[in-house]
Amino acid sequence: MKIFFLKVFSFLQAYIKSMRLYYAFITGIPGWLGLSYYEFIAKNFKTVEIEPHLDKKLIILSLLFLSWGINQIINDYLGLKEDRINAPNRPMVTGELNPFFALLLSFVLIIISIFIVAAYLEPIALIPLLMGVILNVLYEYAKGFGILGNIVFGLMITLAPVFGFLSVGPVSKPLFTPDRLSVLFMVWVLNGIMTYYTYFKDYHGDKEAGKETLVVKVGLKKAGYLGIILSYLPVITFIIIYSNGLIPAKLNNVFIILGILTTIMHLGTGVMFFKRKDPKNYYHSLLLNFRACICAHATLIALFNKELALILFIVAYILIGYIFHIYKNEKVKGLI
């Protein structure tokens, strides 16, 4: 019995390690954006939206923060070929994590999530939940076809705010108005760019495995120049969207300050990836990349909830660095 429990503990430890917990913010904060947007509408407009209770919000946020890690196991299984080169110490590559039982646990957790949404939240939120699972599988294949991978990944993460918005309570029709689509487009841009930078570290492995990501297609040198250009895209996109009156909220001091800090991080990310030509030296660049993307979503929340945005910006920035450092530890080197 003792041996059995030790094996279970070892399995769960490897499973959690494979979830790469810093990624929890990639779905968690954008999902919180959708939730904050819903509350903003409920408080400021006479529509069918109602302010949610704390228990419902906690359930929604728990599902959002865990969703990426659960799906990451599926992604790891589908990407075993290139991971043997890019990330040789990942538990599924080393054999520390049994692929069959890992996939089984992920599927069980997805089924439990479906039950929770159907029983306690809004059933319509099952649509983005299931689409997220499908797009996660599709992404593993799509990233081998240049920019298609970035498009699919961006779409996959836009489902997080859609889930956060739809799962809270009744939603006024039509579901997708120009202002809502504008916020989703901003999320899509942020995550499409973020995942572009992650391809730098996998350049050699993806190339050998025949995965023609955008970085593999253009080569590291041209990819560095393209990265500089893309680093300006988030702020340009927001200016265009906001100047056309597509976001129903006014700028405030918190948003402006956080926006400036986020823009600096984005520009810094572009410069760092441009300067570092060896994929082995991309650690600090990746950390800044994740922080820029996630803090950008926290900044968008400032349009609807200034105090929450400030807290999430600071907490996310600190925790991402802390968790990222844990994964950089020698014991799990090659996990990132």
Secondary structure as a PSIPRED ss2 file (coil, helix, strand):
# PSIPRED VFORMAT (PSIPRED V4.0)

   1 M C   1.000  0.000  0.000
   2 K H   0.000  1.000  0.000
   3 I H   0.000  1.000  0.000
   4 F H   0.000  1.000  0.000
   5 F H   0.000  1.000  0.000
   6 L H   0.000  1.000  0.000
   7 K H   0.000  1.000  0.000
   8 V H   0.000  1.000  0.000
   9 F H   0.000  1.000  0.000
  10 S H   0.000  1.000  0.000
  11 F H   0.000  1.000  0.000
  12 L H   0.000  1.000  0.000
  13 Q H   0.000  1.000  0.000
  14 A H   0.000  1.000  0.000
  15 Y H   0.000  1.000  0.000
  16 I H   0.000  1.000  0.000
  17 K H   0.000  1.000  0.000
  18 S H   0.000  1.000  0.000
  19 M H   0.000  1.000  0.000
  20 R C   1.000  0.000  0.000
  21 L H   0.000  1.000  0.000
  22 Y H   0.000  1.000  0.000
  23 Y H   0.000  1.000  0.000
  24 A H   0.000  1.000  0.000
  25 F H   0.000  1.000  0.000
  26 I H   0.000  1.000  0.000
  27 T H   0.000  1.000  0.000
  28 G H   0.000  1.000  0.000
  29 I H   0.000  1.000  0.000
  30 P H   0.000  1.000  0.000
  31 G H   0.000  1.000  0.000
  32 W H   0.000  1.000  0.000
  33 L H   0.000  1.000  0.000
  34 G H   0.000  1.000  0.000
  35 L H   0.000  1.000  0.000
  36 S H   0.000  1.000  0.000
  37 Y H   0.000  1.000  0.000
  38 Y H   0.000  1.000  0.000
  39 E H   0.000  1.000  0.000
  40 F H   0.000  1.000  0.000
  41 I H   0.000  1.000  0.000
  42 A H   0.000  1.000  0.000
  43 K H   0.000  1.000  0.000
  44 N H   0.000  1.000  0.000
  45 F C   1.000  0.000  0.000
  46 K C   1.000  0.000  0.000
  47 T C   1.000  0.000  0.000
  48 V C   1.000  0.000  0.000
  49 E C   1.000  0.000  0.000
  50 I C   1.000  0.000  0.000
  51 E C   1.000  0.000  0.000
  52 P C   1.000  0.000  0.000
  53 H C   1.000  0.000  0.000
  54 L H   0.000  1.000  0.000
  55 D H   0.000  1.000  0.000
  56 K H   0.000  1.000  0.000
  57 K H   0.000  1.000  0.000
  58 L H   0.000  1.000  0.000
  59 I H   0.000  1.000  0.000
  60 I H   0.000  1.000  0.000
  61 L H   0.000  1.000  0.000
  62 S H   0.000  1.000  0.000
  63 L H   0.000  1.000  0.000
  64 L H   0.000  1.000  0.000
  65 F H   0.000  1.000  0.000
  66 L H   0.000  1.000  0.000
  67 S H   0.000  1.000  0.000
  68 W H   0.000  1.000  0.000
  69 G H   0.000  1.000  0.000
  70 I H   0.000  1.000  0.000
  71 N H   0.000  1.000  0.000
  72 Q H   0.000  1.000  0.000
  73 I H   0.000  1.000  0.000
  74 I H   0.000  1.000  0.000
  75 N H   0.000  1.000  0.000
  76 D H   0.000  1.000  0.000
  77 Y H   0.000  1.000  0.000
  78 L H   0.000  1.000  0.000
  79 G C   1.000  0.000  0.000
  80 L H   0.000  1.000  0.000
  81 K H   0.000  1.000  0.000
  82 E H   0.000  1.000  0.000
  83 D H   0.000  1.000  0.000
  84 R H   0.000  1.000  0.000
  85 I H   0.000  1.000  0.000
  86 N H   0.000  1.000  0.000
  87 A C   1.000  0.000  0.000
  88 P C   1.000  0.000  0.000
  89 N C   1.000  0.000  0.000
  90 R C   1.000  0.000  0.000
  91 P H   0.000  1.000  0.000
  92 M H   0.000  1.000  0.000
  93 V H   0.000  1.000  0.000
  94 T H   0.000  1.000  0.000
  95 G C   1.000  0.000  0.000
  96 E C   1.000  0.000  0.000
  97 L C   1.000  0.000  0.000
  98 N C   1.000  0.000  0.000
  99 P H   0.000  1.000  0.000
 100 F H   0.000  1.000  0.000
 101 F H   0.000  1.000  0.000
 102 A H   0.000  1.000  0.000
 103 L H   0.000  1.000  0.000
 104 L H   0.000  1.000  0.000
 105 L H   0.000  1.000  0.000
 106 S H   0.000  1.000  0.000
 107 F H   0.000  1.000  0.000
 108 V H   0.000  1.000  0.000
 109 L H   0.000  1.000  0.000
 110 I H   0.000  1.000  0.000
 111 I H   0.000  1.000  0.000
 112 I H   0.000  1.000  0.000
 113 S H   0.000  1.000  0.000
 114 I H   0.000  1.000  0.000
 115 F H   0.000  1.000  0.000
 116 I H   0.000  1.000  0.000
 117 V H   0.000  1.000  0.000
 118 A H   0.000  1.000  0.000
 119 A H   0.000  1.000  0.000
 120 Y H   0.000  1.000  0.000
 121 L C   1.000  0.000  0.000
 122 E C   1.000  0.000  0.000
 123 P H   0.000  1.000  0.000
 124 I H   0.000  1.000  0.000
 125 A H   0.000  1.000  0.000
 126 L H   0.000  1.000  0.000
 127 I H   0.000  1.000  0.000
 128 P H   0.000  1.000  0.000
 129 L H   0.000  1.000  0.000
 130 L H   0.000  1.000  0.000
 131 M H   0.000  1.000  0.000
 132 G H   0.000  1.000  0.000
 133 V H   0.000  1.000  0.000
 134 I H   0.000  1.000  0.000
 135 L H   0.000  1.000  0.000
 136 N H   0.000  1.000  0.000
 137 V H   0.000  1.000  0.000
 138 L H   0.000  1.000  0.000
 139 Y H   0.000  1.000  0.000
 140 E H   0.000  1.000  0.000
 141 Y H   0.000  1.000  0.000
 142 A H   0.000  1.000  0.000
 143 K C   1.000  0.000  0.000
 144 G C   1.000  0.000  0.000
 145 F E   0.000  0.000  1.000
 146 G E   0.000  0.000  1.000
 147 I H   0.000  1.000  0.000
 148 L H   0.000  1.000  0.000
 149 G H   0.000  1.000  0.000
 150 N H   0.000  1.000  0.000
 151 I H   0.000  1.000  0.000
 152 V H   0.000  1.000  0.000
 153 F H   0.000  1.000  0.000
 154 G H   0.000  1.000  0.000
 155 L H   0.000  1.000  0.000
 156 M H   0.000  1.000  0.000
 157 I H   0.000  1.000  0.000
 158 T H   0.000  1.000  0.000
 159 L H   0.000  1.000  0.000
 160 A H   0.000  1.000  0.000
 161 P H   0.000  1.000  0.000
 162 V H   0.000  1.000  0.000
 163 F H   0.000  1.000  0.000
 164 G H   0.000  1.000  0.000
 165 F H   0.000  1.000  0.000
 166 L H   0.000  1.000  0.000
 167 S C   1.000  0.000  0.000
 168 V C   1.000  0.000  0.000
 169 G C   1.000  0.000  0.000
 170 P C   1.000  0.000  0.000
 171 V C   1.000  0.000  0.000
 172 S C   1.000  0.000  0.000
 173 K C   1.000  0.000  0.000
 174 P C   1.000  0.000  0.000
 175 L C   1.000  0.000  0.000
 176 F C   1.000  0.000  0.000
 177 T C   1.000  0.000  0.000
 178 P H   0.000  1.000  0.000
 179 D H   0.000  1.000  0.000
 180 R H   0.000  1.000  0.000
 181 L H   0.000  1.000  0.000
 182 S H   0.000  1.000  0.000
 183 V H   0.000  1.000  0.000
 184 L H   0.000  1.000  0.000
 185 F H   0.000  1.000  0.000
 186 M H   0.000  1.000  0.000
 187 V H   0.000  1.000  0.000
 188 W H   0.000  1.000  0.000
 189 V H   0.000  1.000  0.000
 190 L H   0.000  1.000  0.000
 191 N H   0.000  1.000  0.000
 192 G H   0.000  1.000  0.000
 193 I H   0.000  1.000  0.000
 194 M H   0.000  1.000  0.000
 195 T H   0.000  1.000  0.000
 196 Y H   0.000  1.000  0.000
 197 Y H   0.000  1.000  0.000
 198 T H   0.000  1.000  0.000
 199 Y C   1.000  0.000  0.000
 200 F C   1.000  0.000  0.000
 201 K C   1.000  0.000  0.000
 202 D C   1.000  0.000  0.000
 203 Y H   0.000  1.000  0.000
 204 H H   0.000  1.000  0.000
 205 G H   0.000  1.000  0.000
 206 D H   0.000  1.000  0.000
 207 K H   0.000  1.000  0.000
 208 E H   0.000  1.000  0.000
 209 A H   0.000  1.000  0.000
 210 G C   1.000  0.000  0.000
 211 K C   1.000  0.000  0.000
 212 E E   0.000  0.000  1.000
 213 T E   0.000  0.000  1.000
 214 L H   0.000  1.000  0.000
 215 V H   0.000  1.000  0.000
 216 V H   0.000  1.000  0.000
 217 K H   0.000  1.000  0.000
 218 V H   0.000  1.000  0.000
 219 G C   1.000  0.000  0.000
 220 L H   0.000  1.000  0.000
 221 K H   0.000  1.000  0.000
 222 K H   0.000  1.000  0.000
 223 A H   0.000  1.000  0.000
 224 G H   0.000  1.000  0.000
 225 Y H   0.000  1.000  0.000
 226 L H   0.000  1.000  0.000
 227 G H   0.000  1.000  0.000
 228 I H   0.000  1.000  0.000
 229 I H   0.000  1.000  0.000
 230 L H   0.000  1.000  0.000
 231 S C   1.000  0.000  0.000
 232 Y C   1.000  0.000  0.000
 233 L H   0.000  1.000  0.000
 234 P H   0.000  1.000  0.000
 235 V H   0.000  1.000  0.000
 236 I H   0.000  1.000  0.000
 237 T H   0.000  1.000  0.000
 238 F H   0.000  1.000  0.000
 239 I H   0.000  1.000  0.000
 240 I H   0.000  1.000  0.000
 241 I H   0.000  1.000  0.000
 242 Y H   0.000  1.000  0.000
 243 S H   0.000  1.000  0.000
 244 N C   1.000  0.000  0.000
 245 G C   1.000  0.000  0.000
 246 L C   1.000  0.000  0.000
 247 I C   1.000  0.000  0.000
 248 P C   1.000  0.000  0.000
 249 A C   1.000  0.000  0.000
 250 K C   1.000  0.000  0.000
 251 L C   1.000  0.000  0.000
 252 N C   1.000  0.000  0.000
 253 N H   0.000  1.000  0.000
 254 V H   0.000  1.000  0.000
 255 F H   0.000  1.000  0.000
 256 I H   0.000  1.000  0.000
 257 I H   0.000  1.000  0.000
 258 L H   0.000  1.000  0.000
 259 G H   0.000  1.000  0.000
 260 I H   0.000  1.000  0.000
 261 L H   0.000  1.000  0.000
 262 T H   0.000  1.000  0.000
 263 T H   0.000  1.000  0.000
 264 I H   0.000  1.000  0.000
 265 M H   0.000  1.000  0.000
 266 H H   0.000  1.000  0.000
 267 L H   0.000  1.000  0.000
 268 G H   0.000  1.000  0.000
 269 T H   0.000  1.000  0.000
 270 G H   0.000  1.000  0.000
 271 V H   0.000  1.000  0.000
 272 M H   0.000  1.000  0.000
 273 F H   0.000  1.000  0.000
 274 F H   0.000  1.000  0.000
 275 K H   0.000  1.000  0.000
 276 R C   1.000  0.000  0.000
 277 K C   1.000  0.000  0.000
 278 D C   1.000  0.000  0.000
 279 P H   0.000  1.000  0.000
 280 K H   0.000  1.000  0.000
 281 N H   0.000  1.000  0.000
 282 Y C   1.000  0.000  0.000
 283 Y H   0.000  1.000  0.000
 284 H H   0.000  1.000  0.000
 285 S H   0.000  1.000  0.000
 286 L H   0.000  1.000  0.000
 287 L H   0.000  1.000  0.000
 288 L H   0.000  1.000  0.000
 289 N H   0.000  1.000  0.000
 290 F H   0.000  1.000  0.000
 291 R H   0.000  1.000  0.000
 292 A H   0.000  1.000  0.000
 293 C H   0.000  1.000  0.000
 294 I H   0.000  1.000  0.000
 295 C H   0.000  1.000  0.000
 296 A H   0.000  1.000  0.000
 297 H H   0.000  1.000  0.000
 298 A H   0.000  1.000  0.000
 299 T H   0.000  1.000  0.000
 300 L H   0.000  1.000  0.000
 301 I H   0.000  1.000  0.000
 302 A C   1.000  0.000  0.000
 303 L C   1.000  0.000  0.000
 304 F C   1.000  0.000  0.000
 305 N C   1.000  0.000  0.000
 306 K H   0.000  1.000  0.000
 307 E H   0.000  1.000  0.000
 308 L H   0.000  1.000  0.000
 309 A H   0.000  1.000  0.000
 310 L H   0.000  1.000  0.000
 311 I H   0.000  1.000  0.000
 312 L H   0.000  1.000  0.000
 313 F H   0.000  1.000  0.000
 314 I H   0.000  1.000  0.000
 315 V H   0.000  1.000  0.000
 316 A H   0.000  1.000  0.000
 317 Y H   0.000  1.000  0.000
 318 I H   0.000  1.000  0.000
 319 L H   0.000  1.000  0.000
 320 I H   0.000  1.000  0.000
 321 G H   0.000  1.000  0.000
 322 Y H   0.000  1.000  0.000
 323 I H   0.000  1.000  0.000
 324 F H   0.000  1.000  0.000
 325 H H   0.000  1.000  0.000
 326 I H   0.000  1.000  0.000
 327 Y H   0.000  1.000  0.000
 328 K H   0.000  1.000  0.000
 329 N C   1.000  0.000  0.000
 330 E H   0.000  1.000  0.000
 331 K H   0.000  1.000  0.000
 332 V H   0.000  1.000  0.000
 333 K C   1.000  0.000  0.000
 334 G C   1.000  0.000  0.000
 335 L C   1.000  0.000  0.000
 336 I C   1.000  0.000  0.000
